[in-house]
Amino acid sequence: MAPAETIAEETVPSAPADPVLAALAGQFPSVVFDEAMGHDIARVGSDEVVAFAEAARDAGYTMFLDL
């Protein structure tokens, strides 16, 4: 008897609820958006962090925190 196959569920990230972040998600498809403790989080690769920060600033964000 062959072992049972397990199919892993794929989770498709949803677009951010905030319209500004949703627009940024459209501009930067590789960025992963999430929310934690009421704060929006964008996980940006090092190759896009400058362009993303500039686009966020141009969209009206005045704070960008990179930890």
Legacy VTK file of the C-alpha trace (Angstrom):
# vtk DataFile Version 3.0
C-alpha trace
ASCII
DATASET POLYDATA
POINTS 67 float
0.000 0.000 0.000
1.350 3.422 -0.950
1.696 6.065 1.766
-1.002 8.720 1.811
-0.043 11.935 0.137
-0.442 15.161 2.005
-1.223 18.284 0.062
-0.014 21.448 1.731
-2.419 24.332 1.640
-1.112 27.408 -0.096
-1.999 30.681 1.470
-2.405 33.574 -0.892
-1.625 36.872 0.780
-4.455 39.342 0.660
-4.044 42.961 -0.308
-3.762 45.424 2.566
-7.040 47.041 3.647
-5.489 50.519 3.606
-5.880 51.960 0.070
-2.413 53.574 0.122
-0.779 50.291 1.121
-2.880 48.449 -1.464
-1.495 50.798 -4.127
2.048 50.163 -2.863
1.344 46.415 -2.992
0.475 46.849 -6.662
3.733 48.694 -7.303
5.862 46.216 -5.346
4.453 42.709 -5.870
7.361 41.019 -4.062
6.656 42.892 -0.801
4.743 40.863 1.790
2.156 42.834 3.756
0.908 41.777 7.155
-0.571 43.232 10.329
0.572 42.728 13.904
-0.807 44.294 17.067
-2.770 46.835 15.036
0.204 47.981 12.956
0.686 47.455 9.249
3.880 45.646 8.307
5.597 45.491 4.941
8.419 42.995 4.552
10.637 44.503 1.874
13.695 42.896 0.330
16.957 44.794 0.637
17.044 45.375 -3.113
13.762 47.344 -2.986
13.853 49.075 0.385
14.971 52.487 -0.931
12.447 52.536 -3.776
9.681 51.341 -1.437
10.489 53.985 1.194
10.501 56.704 -1.467
7.168 55.500 -2.876
5.689 55.376 0.633
6.904 58.925 1.305
5.473 60.122 -2.012
2.163 58.483 -1.046
2.017 60.506 2.179
3.733 58.357 4.778
6.026 60.373 7.036
7.538 57.537 9.072
9.416 54.482 7.868
10.960 52.131 10.391
13.412 49.424 9.463
14.464 47.013 12.178
LINES 1 68
67 0 1 2 3 4 5 6 7 8 9 10 11 12 13 14 15 16 17 18 19 20 21 22 23 24 25 26 27 28 29 30 31 32 33 34 35 36 37 38 39 40 41 42 43 44 45 46 47 48 49 50 51 52 53 54 55 56 57 58 59 60 61 62 63 64 65 66
